[in-house]
Amino acid sequence: YEVERELGRGGMGAVYLARDPRLGREVAVKVLTQATRARSRERFAREAEALARLDHPHVVKIHHQGTERGQPYLVLDYVAGESLAERLKRGPLPAREAVELMVRLTRGVAHAHQQGILHRDIKPENVLVARGEPLLTDFGLAHVGESHLTQTGQILGTPAFMAPEQANGERVDARADVYALGATLYALLSGRPPFRGETLLKVLSAVLDKAPARLSEVEEVDAELEALVLRCLAKEPAERPASAEDLAFDLEAWLRADAARGEARGGSRLPFALGALAVVALAAGLALAVSREPRSSAAPSPDSSAAASPTEREAPPAPPAPTSTPGAPAPLGQAQQALFDQAEAAFLSGDDSEVLKLLARAEHPRLRCLRAWSLLDLGQQGEAERLAEEVARAWSGYGPLRLLQIVLRCARGPLTDFQLRELLDDARGAGDVSEVELLRTYAWCGRLLRSHGVLLPELEERLRELLAQQPGDLRCAAYLINLRAPREGWHTLEAEALALHERSNKRCVLVWQVLANSRRFAPSADKVRQGLQTWLTGAKACDDDPVLLLNAGIMFAARSYDVPRALALLRQVRARAERDGLDSLQIRAGGAYLGHKLTEAIDAYLNPRPNLRLPARHPQAELKAWRRETQELSASFAEGVTEDFPGSLKAHDMTGFLLQDAQRYEEAYAYTRKTVQRWPGEPSVQYQHYLSAFYLARQAHLAGERARANELQREAKRFLDKYNALKQAERE
């Protein structure tokens, strides 16, 4: 490389503009000047490893790594532009320009997170802009996979843009980068970082203890955008957007709302929206829930070559074709439409494996979005999110993609009813979606939000409306039975569940689930056994579906204390999860919960109760070995789940159970106490804290701490009473 001039110099190295004579192009060569320091060399190598994993239009690319005269160097893209810090010297950016730039930058950060990389030093100085496109640089402080270069207690990063937990020297996750993205957006809008001080100590103190100045005085920053920025800057990670992907999603929603306001026009709302104008309380402030029709941007047309012809099979009538939006991909060709009709028929019947086979080579965004829905239903959430990200790179405002993104976001953590309505209004304005697709999305998300604000009668009404328009949608028919069961009693719905099963092609997991549940909760012991057999038969019919296998395992452990069979199913699902990349919350929570019930069953053998008749005898050594294995399997399902799904009650429930099973009662008590404070109206949370207090009281009693044991027993009783009261209120 022929070095031409120095571009810049920092604490660890210098960057030079150079020319690659072989390829005739300009490159940036980053040289480590502190090469004698082992830690510096390790971090330099870590930056190379991080960049080598990444391939995204908004992350600078690495071309080569080497050593010259003992000095390590990296060869990177040369970006002929300026950093955001240099741009800010001329003043803040207009709000829309700042948000558009941040959407693209945030997508790059989300890509890094998906590859297991945390940047940990996002700031205006580390973002280069060329021809209006941002590129994230300087991964010198990145955390890659299982890297241990940074230990708890070390403070690394730039204080003014550093998350409080990072400033405190604590372990960080993706939400620390979300904080830094919010701090960068704050600087772009205001021309200054969120926190300033005369000394480093004062800046760190402000980061930890003070609220940032409001953005209200900036004319173009409305209340909705300010609320989003301040949510990113929340002191508690759990109060921020759960991921960079979620933040990009929220920023795009603001852009669409801003476009609608600027053009002074709106579209019709969904039939279940709350009127022409509603004020919606969001997590960090107030936002106007108005109808939105985004301004579409020009985008290239994808390859419109015809997909492989589907096999001859009669498909149900397609729903009314949605209107096309300017800038959307070209409509489906004749062969592609036939393939879509065939795949959608399989999707509505619940045969997700068939959908994946049909759409394995599909290129059109509409076909790929349908494939992602099936991947999510099969538990491959990470793969579905990667596919959605690929589509979003070319068609970020495409209607079917917007619906898919809503579903993926809901799968990561619960939304409120109002947030769901708002997002669906946004998607409706994007065009290229039908009313049936909107209702289907509402139904999919609504079934997860039953304890988070969704009005059950309204959800039931929308499901009936959807089934009237599309009677072949077996999934939503199963959702409807699921919704009615707590009120009417599962065993009263067996006839309906059986009729639905007879209509299906015996490949729909949801239909098998409602049929098995209608039997397992029956008062008859014979019906319960029939329910267990239904789980097993359904799993076999659906290619050893992990959800059905987990439910069968839970029944083996909790009902019949059949430890060997339950453990065999837990092993089987764990192996399948590792092989096929099954990473959805449903499967991870199900695996951990089966482990919890299995631990309880093993403990019943290890510490027999007089009134409990066990079906077999097992040697103590074998039982203890099974318990250790069960703990390891449970932990493998639960590892990182609260980081991946920070807003999910189910993820936090799982962590509490595992702490209790590991007999770490002090930790379990402290953890479930925090969970109770966060979800005070959830019955499961009250019950779990009752268990934590009960176990800790027993431990205190054995240790001779009678006063504490009595206090904990009173607390346990109080939370058990709360649990019973909440369950009674639910039944009423």
MILUM-191821 format. One record per residue (C-alpha): x, y, z. Coordinates in steps of 0.1 Angstrom, whole numbers. Layout:
R, X, Y, Z
...
//
This chain:
R, 0, 0, 0
R, 13, 34, -10
R, 7, 58, 20
R, -4, 93, 8
R, -12, 112, 40
R, -23, 109, 76
R, -61, 112, 81
R, -62, 112, 119
R, -46, 100, 151
R, -60, 87, 184
R, -49, 73, 217
R, -40, 38, 202
R, -32, 44, 166
R, -32, 65, 135
R, -52, 62, 102
R, -36, 70, 68
R, -50, 74, 34
R, -33, 49, 11
R, -35, 35, -24
R, -38, -1, -33
R, -17, -3, -65
R, -29, -37, -74
R, -66, -28, -75
R, -61, 9, -82
R, -83, 21, -53
R, -80, 43, -22
R, -81, 26, 12
R, -77, 36, 48
R, -48, 20, 67
R, -52, 19, 105
R, -19, 14, 123
R, -15, 4, 160
R, 11, 28, 174
R, 11, 12, 209
R, 21, -22, 196
R, 43, -30, 226
R, 12, -31, 249
R, -3, -66, 250
R, -38, -53, 258
R, -36, -28, 229
R, -27, -56, 205
R, -55, -78, 218
R, -80, -50, 213
R, -67, -43, 178
R, -71, -80, 169
R, -106, -79, 184
R, -115, -50, 162
R, -103, -70, 131
R, -123, -100, 142
R, -155, -79, 147
R, -152, -62, 114
R, -145, -95, 96
R, -179, -108, 109
R, -199, -79, 96
R, -212, -72, 61
R, -236, -43, 61
R, -239, -11, 40
R, -237, 10, 72
R, -207, -6, 88
R, -172, 1, 74
R, -156, -29, 57
R, -123, -45, 64
R, -101, -58, 35
R, -69, -70, 51
R, -51, -75, 84
R, -13, -77, 87
R, 19, -67, 105
R, 47, -45, 92
R, 79, -41, 111
R, 62, -53, 143
R, 33, -29, 139
R, -2, -44, 133
R, -24, -27, 107
R, -59, -30, 92
R, -69, -20, 57
R, -104, -6, 57
R, -127, 12, 33
R, -117, 48, 27
R, -148, 70, 34
R, -144, 103, 16
R, -166, 123, 39
R, -167, 137, 74
R, -176, 124, 108
R, -208, 134, 125
R, -187, 152, 151
R, -173, 174, 123
R, -207, 180, 109
R, -220, 191, 143
R, -195, 219, 144
R, -218, 236, 119
R, -248, 232, 142
R, -275, 206, 148
R, -292, 187, 120
R, -329, 192, 110
R, -350, 166, 128
R, -360, 146, 98
R, -325, 145, 84
R, -312, 134, 118
R, -337, 106, 122
R, -333, 93, 86
R, -296, 91, 92
R, -301, 74, 125
R, -325, 47, 111
R, -297, 36, 87
R, -270, 37, 114
R, -292, 18, 138
R, -298, -10, 112
R, -260, -14, 110
R, -258, -17, 148
R, -286, -42, 148
R, -267, -63, 123
R, -236, -62, 145
R, -258, -74, 175
R, -271, -103, 154
R, -235, -114, 149
R, -229, -113, 186
R, -210, -80, 186
R, -215, -50, 209
R, -198, -18, 198
R, -197, 0, 232
R, -183, 33, 218
R, -210, 47, 195
R, -207, 84, 193
R, -206, 111, 166
R, -168, 108, 162
R, -172, 71, 152
R, -198, 77, 125
R, -185, 87, 91
R, -209, 102, 65
R, -203, 100, 28
R, -229, 111, 2
R, -255, 112, 30
R, -249, 76, 41
R, -236, 68, 76
R, -209, 42, 83
R, -201, 30, 118
R, -164, 27, 125
R, -139, 20, 153
R, -147, -13, 168
R, -117, -11, 191
R, -138, -15, 222
R, -162, -40, 208
R, -173, -71, 227
R, -172, -101, 204
R, -190, -133, 214
R, -174, -147, 245
R, -146, -121, 246
R, -133, -114, 282
R, -110, -85, 274
R, -133, -63, 295
R, -141, -75, 330
R, -168, -62, 354
R, -155, -31, 371
R, -137, -17, 341
R, -151, 15, 325
R, -145, 17, 288
R, -161, 41, 263
R, -168, 78, 260
R, -185, 92, 291
R, -208, 117, 275
R, -223, 89, 253
R, -220, 60, 278
R, -249, 41, 293
R, -251, 43, 332
R, -244, 6, 336
R, -213, 10, 314
R, -202, 40, 334
R, -206, 19, 366
R, -183, -8, 353
R, -211, -33, 351
R, -217, -59, 324
R, -236, -45, 294
R, -258, -59, 267
R, -272, -45, 235
R, -292, -19, 254
R, -260, 0, 262
R, -256, 5, 224
R, -292, 16, 222
R, -284, 42, 249
R, -254, 54, 229
R, -276, 56, 197
R, -301, 77, 216
R, -273, 100, 230
R, -260, 104, 194
R, -295, 113, 181
R, -298, 138, 210
R, -265, 154, 199
R, -277, 156, 163
R, -309, 173, 173
R, -295, 197, 199
R, -259, 202, 188
R, -246, 189, 222
R, -243, 156, 240
R, -269, 147, 267
R, -245, 154, 295
R, -216, 178, 299
R, -192, 187, 327
R, -160, 204, 335
R, -143, 172, 345
R, -146, 135, 336
R, -159, 128, 371
R, -187, 154, 367
R, -198, 139, 334
R, -199, 104, 348
R, -219, 117, 378
R, -244, 133, 355
R, -247, 101, 334
R, -255, 81, 366
R, -277, 105, 385
R, -292, 133, 364
R, -318, 136, 337
R, -308, 151, 303
R, -320, 186, 294
R, -353, 185, 275
R, -353, 189, 238
R, -385, 210, 238
R, -367, 242, 229
R, -356, 226, 195
R, -384, 237, 172
R, -385, 207, 150
R, -384, 181, 178
R, -420, 172, 187
R, -432, 155, 219
R, -432, 121, 203
R, -396, 123, 191
R, -384, 137, 224
R, -402, 109, 242
R, -384, 83, 221
R, -350, 99, 226
R, -355, 101, 264
R, -366, 65, 265
R, -333, 55, 249
R, -315, 75, 276
R, -334, 58, 305
R, -312, 50, 334
R, -326, 15, 337
R, -319, -8, 306
R, -353, -24, 309
R, -370, 10, 302
R, -352, 15, 269
R, -362, 0, 235
R, -353, -37, 238
R, -330, -38, 208
R, -314, -17, 181
R, -340, -33, 157
R, -368, -20, 179
R, -353, 15, 179
R, -351, 15, 141
R, -387, 4, 140
R, -397, 33, 163
R, -377, 58, 144
R, -393, 48, 111
R, -427, 51, 127
R, -419, 87, 136
R, -407, 94, 100
R, -441, 82, 87
R, -460, 103, 112
R, -439, 133, 103
R, -445, 128, 66
R, -482, 126, 72
R, -482, 158, 92
R, -461, 175, 66
R, -484, 166, 38
R, -515, 172, 59
R, -533, 141, 49
R, -543, 108, 65
R, -559, 74, 56
R, -588, 55, 70
R, -582, 37, 103
R, -587, 0, 111
R, -623, -8, 121
R, -611, -13, 157
R, -592, 19, 161
R, -602, 44, 187
R, -616, 72, 165
R, -600, 98, 143
R, -577, 111, 170
R, -565, 94, 202
R, -539, 103, 228
R, -519, 73, 236
R, -497, 68, 267
R, -465, 53, 256
R, -436, 40, 277
R, -418, 73, 279
R, -444, 100, 272
R, -474, 109, 250
R, -478, 103, 213
R, -506, 112, 190
R, -523, 81, 175
R, -534, 95, 142
R, -538, 78, 109
R, -507, 79, 88
R, -498, 75, 52
R, -461, 76, 47
R, -443, 93, 19
R, -427, 65, -2
R, -392, 68, -14
R, -379, 56, -47
R, -364, 21, -45
R, -349, -2, -71
R, -371, -31, -84
R, -360, -65, -73
R, -353, -94, -97
R, -388, -102, -111
R, -378, -135, -126
R, -406, -161, -122
R, -403, -185, -93
R, -405, -222, -98
R, -440, -234, -109
R, -460, -248, -81
R, -475, -283, -82
R, -511, -285, -95
R, -534, -280, -66
R, -566, -261, -62
R, -561, -231, -39
R, -588, -211, -20
R, -599, -178, -35
R, -573, -151, -28
R, -584, -121, -7
R, -590, -89, -26
R, -558, -76, -40
R, -544, -47, -21
R, -535, -15, -39
R, -499, -10, -48
R, -479, 18, -32
R, -454, 39, -52
R, -419, 27, -46
R, -431, -8, -36
R, -417, -39, -54
R, -432, -50, -87
R, -465, -70, -83
R, -462, -107, -83
R, -460, -123, -117
R, -484, -150, -128
R, -462, -179, -117
R, -452, -161, -85
R, -489, -154, -77
R, -497, -191, -82
R, -469, -200, -58
R, -480, -174, -33
R, -516, -188, -34
R, -504, -223, -28
R, -480, -213, 0
R, -507, -192, 17
R, -531, -221, 15
R, -505, -242, 33
R, -499, -214, 58
R, -536, -210, 67
R, -539, -248, 72
R, -510, -246, 96
R, -485, -266, 75
R, -454, -244, 80
R, -430, -271, 68
R, -448, -271, 35
R, -446, -233, 33
R, -408, -235, 37
R, -404, -261, 10
R, -425, -241, -14
R, -407, -208, -8
R, -372, -221, -3
R, -359, -203, -34
R, -384, -174, -35
R, -369, -139, -41
R, -399, -116, -42
R, -403, -97, -9
R, -440, -108, -5
R, -430, -144, -7
R, -401, -140, 16
R, -422, -123, 42
R, -446, -152, 42
R, -417, -176, 46
R, -405, -156, 76
R, -440, -159, 93
R, -436, -197, 90
R, -400, -196, 103
R, -413, -178, 133
R, -441, -202, 139
R, -416, -231, 137
R, -395, -215, 165
R, -367, -201, 142
R, -371, -165, 153
R, -335, -155, 146
R, -338, -168, 111
R, -371, -150, 106
R, -355, -117, 118
R, -326, -121, 95
R, -349, -126, 66
R, -369, -95, 75
R, -337, -75, 78
R, -327, -86, 43
R, -361, -75, 29
R, -359, -42, 48
R, -326, -32, 32
R, -344, -27, -1
R, -380, -22, 9
R, -381, -7, 44
R, -416, 8, 40
R, -432, -22, 23
R, -466, -31, 38
R, -463, -69, 42
R, -428, -63, 57
R, -443, -38, 82
R, -468, -65, 94
R, -440, -90, 97
R, -419, -66, 118
R, -449, -59, 141
R, -452, -97, 147
R, -415, -101, 153
R, -414, -72, 177
R, -443, -86, 196
R, -426, -120, 198
R, -396, -103, 214
R, -416, -87, 242
R, -451, -76, 249
R, -467, -44, 235
R, -496, -26, 250
R, -529, -27, 232
R, -525, 9, 222
R, -490, 4, 209
R, -503, -25, 188
R, -531, -4, 173
R, -507, 24, 166
R, -483, 1, 147
R, -511, -14, 127
R, -523, 20, 117
R, -488, 28, 104
R, -487, -5, 85
R, -521, 2, 70
R, -509, 35, 56
R, -480, 17, 39
R, -503, 1, 14
R, -499, -34, -2
R, -518, -50, 26
R, -554, -61, 28
R, -578, -58, 57
R, -576, -96, 62
R, -538, -94, 66
R, -542, -66, 91
R, -568, -86, 111
R, -546, -116, 110
R, -516, -96, 124
R, -538, -82, 152
R, -550, -117, 160
R, -515, -131, 161
R, -502, -104, 184
R, -534, -101, 204
R, -532, -137, 216
R, -499, -128, 233
R, -512, -96, 249
R, -541, -110, 270
R, -526, -98, 302
R, -511, -66, 288
R, -542, -45, 280
R, -559, -61, 250
R, -597, -60, 254
R, -606, -96, 252
R, -642, -91, 239
R, -628, -70, 211
R, -601, -95, 202
R, -627, -122, 201
R, -649, -100, 178
R, -621, -94, 154
R, -612, -131, 153
R, -649, -139, 144
R, -648, -112, 118
R, -616, -126, 103
R, -630, -161, 102
R, -661, -149, 85
R, -640, -135, 57
R, -615, -163, 56
R, -631, -195, 70
R, -601, -216, 60
R, -578, -199, 85
R, -574, -227, 109
R, -548, -209, 130
R, -572, -181, 139
R, -599, -206, 146
R, -575, -222, 171
R, -567, -188, 185
R, -605, -182, 191
R, -609, -215, 210
R, -578, -207, 230
R, -593, -173, 239
R, -626, -187, 251
R, -612, -216, 271
R, -604, -198, 304
R, -639, -184, 304
R, -659, -215, 292
R, -636, -243, 304
R, -613, -263, 282
R, -632, -295, 286
R, -664, -279, 273
R, -647, -271, 240
R, -635, -306, 231
R, -662, -311, 205
R, -652, -279, 187
R, -615, -287, 190
R, -622, -322, 175
R, -643, -307, 146
R, -615, -283, 139
R, -590, -311, 139
R, -611, -331, 115
R, -611, -301, 91
R, -573, -298, 92
R, -547, -318, 73
R, -533, -330, 107
R, -502, -308, 102
R, -513, -277, 122
R, -495, -275, 155
R, -520, -250, 170
R, -549, -273, 162
R, -532, -302, 179
R, -525, -280, 209
R, -562, -270, 214
R, -573, -306, 210
R, -548, -318, 236
R, -557, -290, 260
R, -594, -298, 257
R, -586, -333, 270
R, -558, -327, 295
R, -579, -303, 316
R, -609, -326, 317
R, -620, -339, 351
R, -617, -375, 339
R, -584, -393, 344
R, -590, -412, 311
R, -593, -379, 293
R, -561, -367, 308
R, -543, -398, 295
R, -559, -392, 262
R, -546, -356, 262
R, -511, -368, 268
R, -514, -392, 239
R, -527, -364, 218
R, -495, -344, 224
R, -474, -373, 214
R, -494, -382, 183
R, -495, -345, 172
R, -457, -342, 176
R, -451, -372, 154
R, -475, -360, 128
R, -458, -326, 127
R, -422, -338, 123
R, -414, -340, 160
R, -426, -305, 167
R, -408, -292, 197
R, -437, -273, 213
R, -459, -305, 213
R, -430, -326, 226
R, -424, -301, 254
R, -460, -302, 265
R, -460, -340, 265
R, -428, -338, 287
R, -445, -314, 311
R, -474, -339, 315
R, -450, -368, 320
R, -431, -349, 347
R, -460, -331, 365
R, -488, -356, 362
R, -473, -391, 361
R, -438, -385, 376
R, -423, -404, 347
R, -388, -389, 350
R, -371, -411, 323
R, -396, -402, 296
R, -398, -365, 305
R, -360, -363, 305
R, -358, -381, 271
R, -381, -355, 256
R, -361, -326, 271
R, -329, -341, 256
R, -347, -345, 222
R, -359, -309, 221
R, -325, -295, 232
R, -308, -315, 204
R, -333, -303, 179
R, -330, -267, 190
R, -292, -268, 185
R, -295, -285, 151
R, -322, -262, 137
R, -316, -229, 154
R, -348, -229, 174
R, -345, -197, 195
R, -381, -184, 199
R, -392, -174, 234
R, -419, -201, 233
R, -394, -229, 229
R, -368, -215, 252
R, -394, -208, 279
R, -410, -243, 273
R, -377, -260, 276
R, -368, -242, 309
R, -403, -248, 323
R, -401, -286, 315
R, -368, -286, 333
R, -384, -269, 363
R, -413, -295, 364
R, -388, -323, 359
R, -367, -310, 388
R, -398, -310, 410
R, -405, -346, 400
R, -370, -357, 407
R, -371, -340, 441
R, -403, -359, 449
R, -382, -391, 445
R, -352, -377, 465
R, -374, -364, 493
R, -406, -387, 493
R, -438, -374, 508
R, -460, -398, 527
R, -492, -390, 508
R, -476, -392, 473
R, -476, -425, 454
R, -448, -426, 429
R, -450, -450, 399
R, -414, -464, 401
R, -382, -466, 421
R, -349, -452, 410
R, -314, -454, 427
R, -304, -422, 445
R, -272, -418, 425
R, -292, -420, 392
R, -317, -394, 405
R, -290, -370, 414
R, -273, -375, 380
R, -306, -368, 363
R, -311, -337, 384
R, -277, -323, 374
R, -284, -330, 338
R, -318, -314, 340
R, -303, -283, 356
R, -278, -280, 327
R, -304, -285, 300
R, -327, -259, 317
R, -299, -234, 319
R, -290, -239, 282
R, -326, -230, 272
R, -326, -200, 295
R, -292, -186, 288
R, -294, -149, 279
R, -332, -150, 276
R, -338, -119, 297
R, -313, -100, 275
R, -329, -113, 243
R, -365, -107, 255
R, -361, -80, 282
R, -398, -69, 281
R, -412, -104, 284
R, -428, -116, 316
R, -423, -152, 305
R, -385, -147, 302
R, -383, -133, 337
R, -405, -161, 351
R, -381, -186, 336
R, -351, -170, 354
R, -369, -171, 387
R, -377, -208, 384
R, -341, -217, 375
R, -328, -198, 405
R, -352, -217, 427
R, -344, -251, 411
R, -307, -244, 417
R, -315, -237, 454
R, -301, -202, 451
R, -329, -189, 473
R, -315, -156, 483
R, -309, -147, 446
R, -343, -160, 437
R, -360, -139, 464
R, -342, -107, 453
R, -350, -114, 417
R, -387, -122, 420
R, -391, -92, 443
R, -380, -69, 415
R, -403, -88, 391
R, -432, -82, 414
R, -425, -45, 414
R, -424, -44, 376
R, -456, -65, 370
R, -477, -60, 401
R, -509, -72, 385
R, -497, -105, 371
R, -508, -137, 390
R, -478, -157, 380
R, -454, -131, 394
R, -472, -132, 428
R, -470, -170, 429
R, -434, -171, 420
R, -425, -146, 447
R, -446, -166, 471
R, -424, -196, 463
R, -392, -176, 467
R, -403, -163, 501
R, -415, -198, 511
R, -382, -215, 502
R, -361, -188, 519
R, -382, -190, 550
R, -376, -228, 552
R, -339, -221, 547
R, -339, -195, 575
R, -358, -219, 598
R, -332, -246, 593
R, -304, -221, 600
R, -321, -212, 633
R, -331, -177, 622
R, -366, -179, 636
R, -374, -142, 634
R, -365, -140, 598
R, -382, -172, 590
R, -415, -160, 606
R, -413, -127, 587
R, -407, -145, 554
R, -436, -169, 561
R, -459, -139, 566
R, -447, -125, 533
R, -452, -158, 515
R, -488, -160, 527
R, -494, -124, 517
R, -483, -131, 481
R, -502, -164, 479
R, -533, -145, 490
R, -526, -119, 462
R, -522, -146, 437
R, -555, -163, 447
R, -573, -129, 445
R, -559, -121, 411
R, -569, -155, 397
R, -604, -152, 412
R, -607, -118, 395
R, -596, -133, 362
R, -623, -160, 365
R, -649, -135, 372
//
